Amino acid sequence: MHKTDPFPFELSVTVTERTPAAIEAAAYPLAERFFGSDAEVHVVSAKVQPDPDHHDRFTATVVFRRTIT
């Protein structure tokens, strides 16, 4: 790796929403804000669990990685 090569950062975000589509809609903008709007990102993992305080919501931790070509 050279000093000018980008780091293989992984960004972990946690969002709480009601549906899978809402989780995606909330998580992707956070990745875009960190990596930049033109960055291509890959979802490494997305772990979801019921929100213990609201039984109609789910808390997801999504890990993104920028695709480096």
Secondary structure, DSSP 4 states (H G I P E B T S, - for coil): --TTSPP--EEEEEEEESSHHHHHHHHHHHHHHHH-TT--EEEEEEEEEE-TT-TT-EEEEEEEEE---
